[in-house]
């Protein structure tokens, strides 16, 4: 029985990891898109300060220095986050779920990996979002 319980824990743990990492990915992509919107509305100087006091504040506090410095020392590599979001969307497909947010998150992570940012922290996706061609700049 103990072996079976251990197997169940491993399966449940792996499944929970996907749930948690889908949320982390969505949060960092939401931050990037919020910054892009803020920039387009002329709010560059205040948007991070305001977001720090919002529900996304923990993500902003944890990753703000990466974006401001342009350095992304990996604590969770972007290529691993991208792999996990692929697994999330595959799990959703298998379950017959339409995980639109996960697909959008995966698209941004894929783009960042394609730009060569895979070995950086997953927060490097924010630079892909805010500095990409949709902003008239090349990252």
N, C-alpha and C positions, 0 to 999 in steps of 0.2 A: 504493500500500500504506500509506503513512503516514496518509492521510486515513482509511482504513478502521480503522487502529489507533487513531487519535484518536477516531473515533466509538465504537469498542468501549470505550475508556477512559471516555468521557463516560457511556455506558450503565452500565458497571460502577461508575463513581463515584456515579452517581445511585442505583443499587441499593444500594451500600454505605452511602450516606447514610441510606437507609430502615432498613437493618439497625441502624446505630449509633443513630439517633434512636428506634427502637423500644425499644432497650435503655435509653437515657436516660429515656424516658417511663416505662417500667416501673420503673426505679430510683426516680424521684421519687415515683411513686404508691405504691410499696412503703414508702418512707420515711413518707409521709403516713398510710398505714394502720397502720404500726408505731407512729407517734406517737399515733394515735387509740386503738389497743389499749392502749398504755402509759398513756395518760390514764385510760382506763376501769379500769385495774388499780391506779391510784394511784401511778404511776411518773413523773409529770411532771418531777420534779427530776433524775432520773438517766438517763432513757432516751436523750437525745441524747449524753450523755457515754459511755455504754456503746456506742451505735451507732457513734460515731466510731472505736472500736477494733475494729469488726466488718468483714466484707467490704463492707458498704455505706458504710464510713467515708469514702472520697473524695467521695461525694455529700453526706454530712452536712457534711463540712468545707467543701465548696464553697458550700453553700446555707444553712447554719445561721444566718448573720447575717441573711439575708433574713427568715426566719421569726421570729427573735427581735425584730427591729426592726419587723416589719410593713410593711417597704418592699421592693419587688421591682423594682429597676432592671433593665431587660431586657438580658440578654446573649444570650438565645434566647427570643424572644417566645412566649408561650403559644399565641397563635393560629397561629403557624407550626408549633409542636409538634403542635397539634391537626390541622392540615392533613396533616402527615407521617404521623400515626397513621391518618388516614383513608386515605392512600395505602398504608400498610402493610396495613391490613385488606383493602383492595381487591385488592392484589397477592396476598395470601393466598387470597382468594376465587377469583381467577383461576387460581391454582395448585392449587386444591382443598384448601387447608390450613385447618384449624380453629384459628386463632390466638386462643385464649381470653384469654390475658393481654393481648394487644394490644387486644382488644375492651373488656376491663375498663378498661385504661388510657385508651382513647379515650373511654369513657363519663365518666370523671372529668374529662378535659380538656374535653370538650363542656360539662359542667356548669359548670366554671370560666369558660369563654368566655361561656356564657349569663348568668353573674353579672357580666359586664362586665370580666373580668380579662384579656382577650385581648392587650392591649398591654403587660402586665406580663411579668416573667420567668416562664418555665414553672414555676418553683418555687412560684408563687402557688397552684398546684393543691393544695399541702399545706394552705393555709388553708381551701380549699373542703372538703377531706376532714375536717380536724380541727374545723372550726367549723360544719359543716353541720347540717341538720335532724336527721340520725341521732344527733347528740349533744345534741339538745334545745335547740340554739341557732340563731339566724339569723345568717348571715354578711353 
